[in-house]
Amino acid sequence: MGTRARARGARRAPGRPRRSRPGNRDSCRRRENRPGRAAACAAPHSKMSGKRSAKNPVPEKESVETKKVKVSHPSHRSQPGLVLTLGQGNVGQLGLGEDIMERKKPALVTLPEMVVQVEAGGMHTVCLSQTGKIYTFGCNDEGALGRDTSADGSETSPGPVELQEKVVQVSAGDSHTAALTEDGRVFVWGSFRDNNGVIGLLEPMKTSSIPLLLQLDAPVVKIASGNDHLVMLTVDGDLFTCGCGEQGQLGRVPALFANRGGRKGLQRLLVPQLVPVRGKGRKGKMRFQDAFCGAYFTFAVTREGHIYGFGLSNYHQLGTQDTEPCFSPQNLTCFKNSTKSWVGFSGGQHHTVCVDSEGKAYSLGRAEYGRLGLGTGAEEKSIPTVIPELPSITSVACGASVGYAVSRDGRAFAWGMGTNYQLGTGEEDDVWSPVEMTGKQLENRRVLAVSSGGQHTVLLVRDKEQS
């Protein structure tokens, strides 16, 4: 299928990405013609103050550890499972060793322990174990694996990230990885990028191959990554963002300063700052209960259930009526419905898939290659449109040009661009309506979660007899 060349908003839509060929491993730079990248930030390994301190004095002999408050959020996963990967693996993102560059069907990844969360970055994969340890594999050009991969081929198999704290959640973007500890601290490694290349992590233009602590004043309960931005939800219901702001995905940097921070420079982007949203709540601030990222955009759910969004919307992927980028949070009225609440969002380059509390999945945005799952010949949608032919759904996921849904009975459904074998059909054909993912490694197993990157997909599964 041909690509429509159209200039919308800040960026012309990228064309159909080429399929990577095995053996092209001299560099991980598969950077497709994407809008925007970014810069991150962090701070010294100092502990956060105030909010986590006990109100009453603590005896001097009592360990400091006892003062830490463990954070919780519905997005933290605890059900352990096995990891399967499929798609393109030319830089090791499948975790199957240096000889396997491609898998048309899900393949089992060998890990030292059971895993509770999997996240696919642009060209790397992050696994969180049930003991709170992190294992990574894939492209490490800018430190996204958080570990030394100087040994030949070591990036193509899972390896541990040296982080002493117990981790409860991870997120991954194009070239960065983030980890949330049980006491609400956030560590990051790798790099953020924009359209001109690397902009840094803690410091402008500097990457990090080891975890670095972000400095925030309140414990964080959830993290989410776009391609090159990071969103953090605090225990108080505030949103903090850092990274690339070129398309408005930070929700706090005006268009005038979105290109590398303007006169204030990259620090405007790299240092996590509050996303200001006026509301009727305490101190006139809107309080949030959840946040999700697309490639270049962000969704946030208020405690009252309202949906806000900011970032790229050149194909209406935010649900806005126009196609201009949103540089500040917008109340997305297309998601208002008194009979349902929204429980999950995921976004690719130019499309969004979401799920409501009734288990129905919806899509909106660009339709090319079948990425909306709305059937052959479907056209662009500016409002959430129910995806037919799906059973009751518990979670959804998006890759660059693909979509996924996990059903209540543990099956995974896929649709969209077939070029990279991410759909599990074993073919390169695009799929315009949801098809159930199949394969030997899925037999007698329940799918717990799916995550998809630029050219590969990761599944977390569990044997049915254990479920």
N, C-alpha and C positions, 0 to 999 in steps of 0.2 A: 504494500500500500504506500502511495506517495505521501509526502509530507507537505502540508500547507504552510507556506511561508507567510507569517503574519506578525506584524509588529504590534505588541500590546504592552501597555504600561511601560515598565522600565526596560523590558528585555524582549527580544524576539525569541520565540519558542525554539528550543533545540530540535533538530531533526532526529530521525530514528538512529539510535546509537549503533555503531558497528559491533558486530560480534567479535569478541577477543579470540584470537587463535592461540591454542596451546603452544608454549615455547617462547612467547613474547614476554620475557620476564626481566628484561634489562632494566626496567623501571616500572614503578607502580603508577605512573602518571597516566591514568586512564581518564583524566578529567574531561568529562563530556562538556559540550558547550552549554554550561549551566549558568543560570543567574547566580551571582553572588557567592562570596565566601567570607571568612571572618577572622576575628581576633579574640583571644580569651584573656582571662586574668586570674590572678590568685594572689596568695600572700604567704607570709612566713608560717611555719608550723606552730602557730600559737593557738591556744584553745579559745573557743568563743566564750563570751562573757554573759553575765546577766541571766538570760532566760533559762539556762540550764543549772544555775546555782540553786542550792537548797535555800529555802526562806529562813530556816533556823540555822544557827551556828552548828558546824560539824566538828566533833572532837578532833584534835590535832592528830591523834593516832589513827583516825579513820582514813582509809584509802581514798585518794582523789577519785578513783573509779566509781565509788559508791554515789558520788554526786551527779554522775552522768545520767541523763534521762534517755531512755530508749525511745526512738521515734517509731511511729507506725503510720501506715496509709494502706488503703485497700489495694493499691497497685503492687505492694510488696508480695512476692510470690514465695510459697513455701512447699509446694508439691514437687518432689524430686522426680527427675526423669532422665532419659537418654537423649543425646544430641544427634540429629541427622542433618546433612547438608546436601545441596544439589545446585546445579548451574555451572558457571564458569569459575575456575580456580587457578588461573594462570599466575597468581601471586601468592598462592597458599591459603586463600580465604576459605577453602573447603575443609582445611585441617586434616587432610587425608595423606599427607606426605608429599615429597617433591616430585614424585612420578605421576601423580594423578592431577590432571589439569582441567577435568571436566566430568560432570556426572549428570546424566539425563534423568535418573531416578534417585530418590533419597538414599544416601549412604551413611552408615554408622561411623561416628567419630569416636576414637578411643580416648577416654578421659580417665584420670585416676579416681574420680568420685562422681556421685550423682549431682545433677545440675538442676537449679530451680528457675533460672532465667537465661535466655539467650538473646543476644542483640547483634544484628548484622549492620556493620558500618558500610561505608562506600566500598571498601575493598579489604575489610578485616572483620573478624568475628570475635565477640566477647561472650564468655560463659561464666555465670556466677554459680558456685557450688552450694550445696546445702549447708556447708560449714562456714560460708561467708568468704571463700577464697575466689580469686579471679583467674581464669585461664584465657589466653588470647592466641590468635593465629591469623596470618595474612600479611598484608602490606605494612611494612614498618619504616618506610622512607622518612617519615617525619615524627616517629616515635609513638604512633597510635597503639602499639602493642604493650607499651609500658615495661618492656624488658629487653635484655640484651639478645640480639639475634645475629651476632657476629659469626657464630658457627654456621658453616654451610648447610643450608636447608632447614635451619631451626625455626624459621618463621612459618614453615608449612605444616607444622604439627603443634598441638596445644602445649603451651608453656605457662608457668605461673607468674603472676605479677607480684613482686615483693611489696606487700602492704600489710602491716601488722594488725591494723584494725579490722574488725569484722564488718563486712560489707552486706548491705541489705538490698541494694539496687544498683544497676549499671545502665549506662546509655552510651551510644556510639554514633558518630557522624562520619563525614568523609575522611578526616584525618585526625580526629580526636576521640578520646574515650573519657568518660566520667564515672565516678563511683561514689555512692552515698553510704556512709558508715552508720552503724546502729545508733550512734549518739547524734546524728544529724549534721555531720561534717561532710564536705564535698571535696574530693580529690580529682584532679584532671591531669591528663598527659596527652602528648601529641602536638597538634597545631590547629589553629583556625586559619582559614584562607578567604580571600575575596577574589574578584575577577582578575586581579593583577598578580595573585600568588599568595605566599605566606604572609600573614600579618602578626603571627606570634601566639604566645600563650600567656605566661606571666608577664613577660616583657615584650615590647614591640620587636617583631622580626626574629624572636628567639623561640625555638621549639623545645620540648622536653620529652626525653625518653623514659623518665621516671615520674611517679605520681607526685604532684604538687598540691598543697592545700589552698583552697580558695578561702578568702577571708570574708565572712559574713557575720552579722550581729545577732542572728537568730538561727536556731536549728532548722534544717531543711528536712522535709518529709517526702518530697518526690523530686526526681530529676528527669528531664527529657531532652533529647538532642535532635536538632535538625541537621542538615548537611554540614553547616558551619556555624551553628549557634547553640547555646545551652540555656535551658530554662530551669529555674529552681523555685519550688513552692515551699514556703516556710510554714512552720507550725502555727504562725499567726494568720495565715491566709494571704500573705503577700507574695508577689511574683518578682523575682530578680532574673535578669538576663545578661549574657555577655556573648561576644563573638561578632560575626559579620552582621552589619545592619544595612547593607546596600538595598535590600528590598523591603525594609521596614520590619523585619522579623524580630527585632529586639523590642519593638513597641515603645521605645523611649527616646530614640534618636531621630530628630527631624530630618526630612529629606535633604535639606541644605547641608547637613553635616554627616550624612550617611556614608559618604565615600571617605573612609579612613579617618573619620572623626572631625574633619574640618580643622579649624585652628587649634583645637584642643588635642589634636592628634589621636593616636590609637588608644590612648588611655581611656578616652570616652567610650570606646567599645570594649576594651579588655577588662576593665574593672566592673564586676557585677554591680548593677544598680537597680533600684526599685522601678518597676513599671507603674507609673502613676495612673490610677483610675478613680475618678470621683464616684462616690456612691452615698447611700443613706446609712451605711453602717457606722461602726465606731470610728470617731474622729473624721467622719465624712469619707472614709476610704472604702472602696469595694474589697470584699474579702473573697478569696477563691478557695475552692476545694479540690480542683484538679487542673492539670495542664497537659497538653499534647503538642507534638511538633510534626509538621510536614517538612519537606526539603528546605523550603524558604519561607515558611509561615508558621504561625503559632495559634493554637486554640486554648482558651481558658474557660473553666466552668465556675461560676460564682456559687457561693453557698446557698443562694436562692434558686440555683439551677439555670441561670441565664448564661448564654454563650457569647463570649467575646473573641475576637480574632484580630490579628495584625500580620502584615507581611505581603508577600506576592499574591496577587489575585488576577493575573492576566488571562486566566480562563475561568474566572468565577470560582476558583477552588476554595475561597473563603466563604462563598455564598453571598458576596456583595453584588449589587445590581450593576455596578460599572466594573471596569477592568484595571483601574488604577491601583497601585500598591497602597497599602494602609500603613502609615508610619506611627500611628497611635491606635490603641485598642478601640475597636468598633463593636457596638452591640449588634450582633447578627440576628436580625429579626426573623430571618428565614428559618431559624431553628426553634422559634417559639411555637409551642403546642401544649395546651393545658392537659392533654391526655397522656403525655409521655415525657420521660426525662432521658437525656443523652448520657451514656455511660462510657463511650469510647470513641476516639478519633484517631485516624492515621492518614498521613499524606505523602504522596510521591512528589515528583517534580511539578506536575500541573493538575493533580486530581486529589480528591479526598474521599475516604470511605469511613463511615461512622455507623455506630450501632446504638439502638435505644434500649430502654429497660424491658421492653417486651420481646427482645431478641430479634428484631428486624434490622437488617443492614441496608444502608443507603449509600449512594455515591453522588458526586457532583464534580464539575470541572471539565477538563479536556477528555474527549472520547476516543481519539485515534488509537488504533491497535487494540481496541476492546477493553481498555483499562477501567471503564466504569462498570463492566459486567452487565450491561443493560440490553445485550443482544446485538445481532448483526445490524450494522447501519445506524447504531445509536449516535445521537448528536450531543454536543456540549450541553451541560446542565448548569444552571445558576442557582438551583435550589436542591436540597436533599431529595433524591429520587429512589424509591424503594427498589432493591435488587430482587427480581423475581427468582423463583426456582431454588430458594435456599431454605433449609430447615431453621429451627430456632438457633440463633447465633449468640455466642458469649464474648467473642473478641474479633477484631479485624486488624489487618496490617497492610501496608503498602510498600512496594519497591518503587523504583523510578517510574516505571510504566506498567506495573502489575498490581493486582489486588488479591487479598486473601481474606477468608472468614473461617473461624473455627466454630463448629457447631456444638450444641450442648451435649450431644452424644459422642463427642470426641473425634469428629471427622474434619478434615481440612479441605476447603474448596479454593480454587484458584482461577484467575482470568487475566487477560491482558497480553502484552507482548511476549511471544514465544522464543524470540531469537536466542536468548541465553540459556534455554532449558530450565528456567526457574519455575515453571508451572507443574512439572512432574508428569507431563503427558508423554515425554520421550521424543517429542517432535518440536520443530522450530516454528510451526504455524501459530499465528495469533489466535487467541481464544476470546470470543466476545460474550460468552455466557459462562457462569460458574461451572467448573467441572471438579469432581472429587479427585483429590490427589491419591495416587495409588503407587504401590511398589512393594517388593518383598519385605523391606524394613518397616513398612506400615501395617503388615498383616498382624492381626491380634494385638494391635496397639491403639491406644487412645492418643490423639494429638492434644497437648496441653496449650501450646502457643506456637506462633509463627512470627518470624522477623525476616525482612528482606532488604538487601542492599542494592548496589548498582547493578551487579551481574550475578549475584548468588542469593540463595535463600536458606534459612536455618529453621529447623523444627525441633521442638521439645516434645518428646513422646514418652508414654508410660505403658508397660505391659498391662493388658486388660485384667489379668488375674490379680494384679496389685492394686487396681483402681477401686 
